[in-house]
Amino acid sequence: MFHMPVIKGRSDTHVEKTENLVKFLLRKRQESIQNSMVRPLYQEALKSLFLIVVLLVDTFVPLEAYRVVVLPFNILLALVLLGILVYIEIRIYNSYWGKKGKWSIEKYKQAMSNTSEVKKT
């Protein structure tokens, strides 16, 4: 018997892309949970508190600048202020939790591998 090749429709392609995205996000979430278990709890709590403060500051400070300044300049000032705040916050985040930061995951993973090697010998 002769079988026709299966032609994938547009919806099948979208379903596959969505499934791949969900798998990727689940894998990233699992890695994030594993990484958060490597660091001490107080550092994870400070990271969460930092992110909450960043969200509040990035919301209310530009809005206040928008409200206080006169109309033609308020949007520009709010956007510039938001850009400056985000830049400063990214620098602070990277200095503590970034790849070369004070509390980076890599440092704790190296420390854990070193202690496991010492226990084996």
QUISUL-V746381 format. One record per backbone hydrogen bond with DSSP energy under -1.0 kcal/mol. NH is the residue of the N-H (numbers start at 1). CO is the residue of the C=O. If there is no record, write none. Layout:
nh/co
NH/CO
NH/CO
This chain:
nh/co
13/9
14/10
15/11
16/12
17/13
18/14
19/15
20/16
21/17
22/18
23/19
24/20
25/21
26/22
27/23
28/24
29/25
30/26
31/27
32/28
33/29
34/30
35/31
36/32
37/33
39/35
44/40
45/41
46/42
47/43
48/44
49/45
50/46
51/47
52/48
53/49
54/50
55/51
56/52
57/53
58/54
60/56
61/57
63/59
64/60
65/61
66/62
67/63
68/64
69/65
74/70
77/73
78/74
79/75
80/76
81/77
82/78
83/79
84/80
85/81
86/82
87/83
88/84
89/85
90/86
91/87
92/88
93/89
94/90
95/91
96/92
97/93
101/98
102/95
103/96
104/101
108/104
109/105
110/106
111/107
112/108
113/109
114/110
115/111
116/112
117/113
118/114
119/115
120/116
121/117
